[in-house]
Amino acid sequence: MADFNQKVKNMFDKYDANKNGSLDRKEFTTYFREITKSLGENLPEDEVENIINEGIDIFDSNQDGVLQLDEFAKMIKFLVEEKGLKL
């Protein structure tokens, strides 16, 4: 589990461009585009926007419009366990 947590922290830090401790929609979009590209998916722009909005709505537990590390970790855990994402 410690390895998982470190990988998630490293990913989070990579995409937290302004280093403020949260991923805003732009930073989350960058993460999502890179992940889908690595999976060989090319989604239409409107679908990407819908997925980004839905992801933030679902995992933003304090409803501040951004993802904190713990919220991002819950999302990654879901993607690994339910969708087969490889870290």
C-alpha positions in Angstrom: 0.0 0.0 0.0 2.9 2.4 0.7 4.1 1.9 -2.9 0.6 2.7 -4.2 0.5 5.9 -2.0 3.9 7.0 -3.2 3.0 6.5 -6.9 -0.2 8.4 -6.4 1.7 11.2 -4.7 4.2 11.3 -7.5 1.5 11.5 -10.1 -0.3 14.2 -8.1 2.8 16.3 -7.8 3.5 15.9 -11.5 0.2 17.4 -12.5 -0.1 20.0 -9.7 1.6 22.6 -12.0 1.2 25.6 -9.7 2.2 23.5 -6.6 -0.8 24.7 -4.6 -1.7 21.2 -3.3 -4.7 20.7 -5.5 -5.6 19.8 -9.1 -7.8 22.4 -10.7 -9.8 21.5 -13.9 -7.0 22.5 -16.2 -4.4 20.4 -14.3 -6.9 17.5 -14.1 -7.5 17.7 -17.8 -3.8 17.5 -18.5 -3.6 14.3 -16.4 -6.7 12.8 -18.1 -5.5 13.6 -21.6 -2.1 11.9 -20.9 -3.7 8.9 -19.3 -6.1 8.4 -22.2 -3.4 8.9 -24.7 -1.2 6.3 -23.0 -4.2 3.9 -23.3 -4.5 4.6 -27.0 -7.8 6.4 -26.7 -8.7 9.5 -28.6 -11.8 11.0 -27.2 -13.8 13.9 -28.6 -13.4 17.2 -26.8 -17.0 17.3 -25.5 -16.6 13.8 -24.1 -13.4 14.7 -22.3 -15.1 17.7 -20.8 -18.0 15.6 -19.6 -15.6 13.1 -18.0 -13.6 15.8 -16.3 -16.7 17.4 -14.9 -18.1 14.1 -13.7 -14.8 13.0 -12.2 -14.5 16.2 -10.2 -18.1 16.0 -9.2 -17.8 12.4 -7.9 -14.4 12.6 -6.2 -14.4 16.2 -4.9 -15.7 15.3 -1.5 -15.5 18.8 0.0 -17.0 20.3 -3.2 -14.4 23.1 -3.6 -14.1 22.5 -7.3 -10.6 21.0 -7.2 -9.1 17.7 -6.2 -6.9 17.4 -3.1 -4.4 14.6 -2.8 -6.7 12.4 -0.8 -9.5 12.9 -3.3 -7.2 12.2 -6.2 -6.0 9.0 -4.5 -9.6 7.8 -4.1 -10.1 8.4 -7.8 -6.9 6.5 -8.8 -7.8 3.6 -6.4 -11.2 3.4 -8.2 -9.6 3.5 -11.6 -7.1 0.7 -10.6 -9.7 -1.5 -8.9 -12.7 -1.0 -11.2 -11.2 0.0 -14.6 -7.9 -1.9 -14.5 -5.7 1.2 -14.7 -2.0 0.2 -14.4 0.2 2.5 -12.3 
